[in-house]
Amino acid sequence: MIASIKQLIFLGGPLAVAFVSQMAISFTDAALVARLGPEALAAVTLALGLFSLVSVMGLGIITAVSPLAAESFRCNNKIKLQQWFSDGNWLSLIIGVLSVVVFLSTKRILLLMGQDEYIADLAQKYNSGAAAGVIFFYIYVNIRGFMSAVGDSKPLTWIMLAAIPANFILSFLLIFGFGTFGGLGVYGAGLGSTTVRLFIIVVAFFLLLQGRRFRFLKLSIRMAKIDWARISYLFRLGTPIGFRILVGEGFPSVIAFMIAAYGADAVVAHTIGIRIDALISVLVLGISTATTTVAAWYRVDADKVRLRQLRLGVAILTIGYVIIISGVVYFSYGFILSMVFNISDYSTASLSQKLLPLVLLSFAFGTLGTMYNGLLVGLLDTTLPTIVVIASYWGVGLVGGYIFSEYFNFGFTGYWYAMIAASLIVALFNYVRVGYLIENISASSPVKNREE
C-alpha cells in the first residue's frame, strides 16, 4: 500500500504541476487583458468559458488513449504502443478541427445567448487567435497521457513551468505592442496562447523522439495510416469521460443561475466557493491521471492484490490531502477573501465565511470521486460511472437543491447541500464499483495474452 502511494506521488506529482501550469496560462491571459478595460476582460472571460466548455469534452475523449497505451507498455508491445500514440494524434486532429469550427463561431453563439454585440465581437477576436491552439492542446493531452502511460512524466514539469513566463512575455508583447508594433489587443492574447501551446508540443515531441528517457520506444513523428475502427473504439470509450467532465465542470454554473434569485451577495459567495474548490482541486487531476496508469498496469497483470492496495492507497492519499488543504484554506480564509478576491464588504465576507464548511465538504467528496474515477478509467469502465454522475448531479443536485432551498427554507445553501450529496453518491459509487471490478478481473490476464 505504501508502495502504491509513493508510485502515485512520483508519477502524479509532475502531472499535477502540468495541470496547475495550464491553469496559470489562462489566468495570465485574463490578468493581462484586464488592463485593456472591463469590456475586454468580460469578453475574454466569456471566450475562455466557451473554450473550456468545448475543450474539456475533447480532453475527455483523448484521455481514453492513456490506459490503452499503458496496457501495451506493460505488455512490452512497442508496436501497439506506437499505434496508440499515433491514434491519439489522429484523434487530436479530428476533434481539434471540429473545435476550431466552434471557436470561429464564438460571436454568433454569444449573440444567440443575448450578449452585447461589442462584447461578442471582442470575444470572437480572442478565440480567433486562440482557435488553432486547441489542436495543439489536444496533442499535448495525448503526449501527457502517453508519458504517464510509460511511467515517466517528469519532463512535463519543466516544459509547463517554462511555458508560464513564456506565455506572459509573448502575450504582453502581442497585446500591448513593442517598438513600432502597436499590439493586437485581445486577438494578441489568443494568438499568444496558441503560440505557447505550439511551443509546448514541439519541445515535448523533441523529448519523445530524441530524449534519452524515451529513445527505447523508437517513436516516429510520422503518423501511421488512420485506422477508423480504432478511432471509433476510442470515441466510444472516451465520450462518456468527456460527458462526465462536462457535467462536473458545468453544473456549478447552472447552479449559479438558480442562486441568482437570492441576491448579489449569494452569487458572489457561491462564485468564490466554486473558484476556491477548483483551485484546490487542480492538483488532484494529476494524481488521478497517474492512478489511471497504475490501474491499467495492474489490470494487465491481473494483480488483484496490488489493485486492492491501490484502492486503499488512493483513499489514504485523498484523506491526507483533503485534511491538509482544508486546514490551510480554513485558517487563511480571511486573507484569501481580502487579498485574492478583494472582498471588503462585510455582508459578502460574512456569507462567504458561513459557506466555507460546505465548500470544503464538496471539495472532500469531489476529490474522492475524482481519484476513484481515475482508477475506473484505468480499468476501462467509463459508461456506467458517467450515467451515475449525470443522474447524481442533475437529479439529486439540481432537483434536491431546489427542494432544500424552496421547501425546507435552506436558502441558496440548499443547492450546496444537494451538491455535496451528489458528490458523496458519486464517490461512494466509484469506490464500490472499483472493488467490484477488481474482484471480477480474470486471473488468466487475457489482455496480456492478447498483446503477446
N, C-alpha and C positions, 0 to 999 in steps of 0.2 A: 504493500500500500504506500509506504514512504517512497519507494522507487517510482511508483506511478505519479505521485505528487511532484517529485523532482523532475520527472520527464515532462510533465505538463508545463512546469515553470520554465525549464530550459528551452523547450520548443515554443511555448506560447508567449514568453517574455518579449522577444523581438517582434512577434506578430502584434502584440499589444501596442508596442511603440509605433509600429506602422499605422495602426488604426488611429492613434492619437495624432500622429503627424498628418494623416489625411484630413482629419477634422480641423487641424490647425491651418491648413491651406485654405479651406473655405472661410474660416474665421478671419484670416488675413485679408482675403478679398473684400469681405464685408466691412472690416475696420478701415481699409484704405478708401473704399468708395464712400464711406460716411463723411469724408472730408469734402465731397462734392455737393453735399446738401441732403436734407431729409428725403426729398423725392427720389434721388439716386439710390439712397440706402433702402428705401421701401421697394423700389423696383428690383434691385439686386436680391433682396430678401425673397421676393416672390419668384424670381428666376431660379435662385438656389433651391427654393422649395419644390419647384417643378422638376429641376434637375435631380434632386434627391429622390423624389417620388418615383420617377422613371428608372433611375439607375439602380435603386435597391431591388427592383424586380429583376433586372438583368443580372445583378450581382448574385441573387439567389439561384438563378438558373445555372450560372457558370460555376457556382460553388459545388455543383454535383460532380464536377470533374475530379475534385481533390480526393475523395475517398476511393475512387476507381484507380487513380494514379498511385495512391498509397498501397492499394491492393496489388498492383503489378510490381511495384518496388519491393514489397515484402516477398513476393514470389521470385524476385530476381529476373523478371521478364522484361528486359530492356526494350525489346521491340514494341511490346504493348504499351510500355511506359511512354515511349516516344510517340506512339499513336495517340494516346490520350492527351498528351501535350499539344499535338497538332490539332486534334479535335477541339480542344479548349480554345485555341487561337481562332479556328474557323467559327466557332460558336460566338466568340467575342466580336468578330467582324459582322456576322449576321445580325446579332442583337444590337450592335453598335450602330449600324446603318439605319435600322428601324428607329432607334432612339434619336438619332440626328434629325430624322424627319419630324419627330415630335418637337424637338427643341427649336427647329426653324419655323415652327408654327406657334411659338410662345405668345406672340401678340394676339393672334386670333383666339387662342384658348383663353387668355386673360380677359379679352373683351367680351367673350361669351359668358364669362363669370361676373361681368358687370364692373370690371376695373376701369379706372380712368384711362383715357387713351394715351395721355402723355406718360403715365407710369408704365403702361403696357408697352409703349414704344421703347422706353429705356430698358425694360426687362428683356425685350427682344434683342436689343443691341448686345447686352451681356451674354445671352445664350447663343447668339450668332457667333460670338468669339469663342465661347466655351463648348459649342456643339461637337466639333471634331474630337475634343478631348475625352468624350465619353467612350469612344472606341479605344483610346489608349488606356483609359481607366479599366475597362473590362479586360483588356490584355494583361494589365497589371494584376488584376484579381486572379487571373489564370496562373500567372507566374508566382504570385504569392501562395496560392493553393498548392502549386507544384513543388515549390521549395519546402513547404510544410510536409508534403507527402513523402519527400525523400529525406526528411528529418534534419534539414539544415536551413533555418530561416534567418540566421544571423545577418547575412548580407543586407536584408531588407532594412535593418535598423539604421545602418549608415546611409543607405540610399535615401530613405524617407527623412532622416534628420537633416541631410544636406538639402533636400527639396524645400524645406520650410524657409530658410533665408533666401534661397534662390527665387522662390515664388514672391517673397516680399520685395526683393530688389527689382526683379523683372516687372512685376505688376506696377510698382511705384513709377518706374520709368515709362511704361506704356500708358498708364493712366494720366500722369501729370506732365510727361514730356521731359526732354533734356536737350540742352543746346538750342539748336534751331528747330528741333522737333517739338511740336506743340502738345503732344499727348492725344490719346484716343478716348479718354473718359471711361465710361463703363464698358465699352467694347474692348478697351485695352485690358481691363481686369479679366474678362473672359478669355481673351487671347493669351494673356499671361499664364492662366491656369492650364490652358491647352498645351502651351509650350513646355511647361514644367512637367506635365504628365508624359509628354513625349520624351523628355529628358530621362524620366524615371524608367521607362521601359527600355530605352536604348542602353542605359547602364546595366539594367537587370539582364537584358539579353546578352550583353557582353560577358557578364559574370557566368551566366549559364553555359555559354558556348566556349569561353576561353578560361574561365576561372578554375583554379586548381581543385576547388571543392567539388565541382560538378563535371569535370572533364571526363570522368569514368563513364558518364551517362551517354556520351557521344551524341549529343543533341545537334540538330541542324536548324538553321533559320528558315530553310525551305520546308514549307508545309506539305505533308502528304496529300494525295488526292482526297477530296472530301468524300466521306462515307456517310451518306444520308441516313442509313439505318442507325449508325452510332449517334449521329446528331439528334435523330428523333428520340432515341433512348435517353440521351442527356436532357432533352426538353421535358420528357415525361417524368424523369427523376427530379429535375431541378425546379420545374414550375411550382410545385407545392411549397418548396423552400422560399421561392420568391414571394408567393402569396402570404406565407407566414410572416416574413419580414415586413411586407407591405401593410398587413393588418396591425402588426405591433407598432410600426412607425406612424401609421395614420390615425390610429384610434385616439390618442391624446388630442389631436387636432379636432376631431369630431366632437369630443367631449367639451372642448373649449367653446364651441358654438352653443352647446346646451347650458354651459355655465355662464355665458354672457347675460342671461336673464337675471342673474343675481348681482349684477353691478360690476363696475370697472375694477374695484379692489379685488373681487373674487377672481376676475380674469387674470389680473396681474399676479396674484398669489399662485394661481394654477400654472401660469406660464413659467414662473420662477421654479416651481416644483418640478415641472417637466424637464426644464433645462438642466437643473441640478441632477435629476435622475439620469438624463442622457450623458452628462459629463462624467459622472462617477461610474457609469456602466460601460464606458467605451473600452476600458482595459479588459473587461470580461470577454469581449468579442475575440480578442487574440487567444486567450486561453481556451475558449470554446472551439476555435478553429484547430488548435492543437489537439483537443480532445477528439475531434473528428478523425484526425490522422492516426492517433494511437489506437482508437477503437477499431479502425479499419485494419491496422496491422494485426491486432489480436483476433479479429474476426477471421482473417485469412488463416491464422494458426489454429482456429477453433479452440482457443485457450480460455476456457470458462473461468479458471481461477484468476487469471490476470484481469479479465473483464470485470469480474466481481470486485477485485481490488481497485480497479479504475473507477467503478461506480461509487465505491465508498470514498476513495480519494477525492473525487470531484465534490462530494458533499462536504468533506472536511475542509478542503481548499476554499470552497464557496463560503462556508460559515465563517472561516477566519478572515477572509477578505471583507465580507459584509460587516463584521463586527468592527474591524479597524477603520474602514472608510466611514461607516455610520458614526463612529465616535468622533472622528476628525470633523465631519460636517456638523454634527450636533453642537460641539463645543466652540466652533468658529463661525456659527451661522450668522451672528450679528455682524461680524466682519464681512462675510460673504454678501449679505444684503446691502451693506453700505458701500463697500469698495468695489465689488464686482458688478452688482446690478444697480448701484447708485440709488437705492431706495432710502428716502429720508422721511416720507410721510408716515406718521405714527400708525394710522389705521391699517395701511397696507402692510407695514412691517409686522404689526401685531397679528394680522390674519395669516401672514406667511409663517410666523413662528408657530401658530396653532396647527397649521397644515403639515409642518415638518415631520412629526411622527408617522403620519400616513404616507408621506413621500418616501421615508426610509423603509417602511414596511413594503411598499410597492417595489422599491429597489431590491429588497432582500428576496422576495419571491420571484421577481422578474429575472434576477441574476441566476437563481437556482434553475428556473425553467430554461434559460438560455444555455447554461452549461450542459444540462442533460439533453437539450436539443442537439448540441454538437455531437454528443455520443450517439444519438439516434441517427444522425446523418452518416456517421461512420459505419453504422450498422445497416445503412441503405434503407432506412424506414422514414419516409417523408410524407406520404399521403395522409394517413390517419392522424399523425400529430398536427398537421395543418388544419384538418377538419375540427379537431378539438380546440385549437387556438381560435378559429373563426367563431365556433359556437360559444366558447367561453367569453370572449371579449364582446362580441356583438349581441350575445344573448344575455348572459349574466351581467357583463359590464355595462352595456347600454340600457337594456330594459331594467335591470336591477338598480342601476343608478337613478333612473327616472322614478322608480317606485320608492327608493330610500329618500330621495330628495323631496318628492311631492306628497307622499302619503305618510311618511314617518318623520317628516319635519327635520331632516338632517341638513337641509340647505344644500349648497353646492358640494359640501364634503361627502354627500351621499354617493356622488359619482366616483369619488376616490375610494370609498369603502367597497363599492361594486368592482372597481378596477383591481383592488387588492384581492378580492375574492376570485376574480377571473385569473389573476396571476398565480394564485395559490392552486387553483384547479389544474392549470397547465403544468405547474411544477410537479404536483403530485402524480398527474398522469404520466408525465415524461419519466419520472423516477420508476414508477411501477412498470411502464412499458419497456424500459431498458432491462429491468430484471426479467421480464417475460421473454424477451428476445434472447438474452444471454442463455437462459435455461433451455431454449429450443434450438441452439446452434448445434449443427451436426458435428460429431467428434471426428468424422472422416475427412473434414476440411475439403468439401467439394470445390471451393474456389481455388485452392492451391492446386488440386489435381487438374482442374480445367486449364489453369495458366500454364502448367507444365506440359 
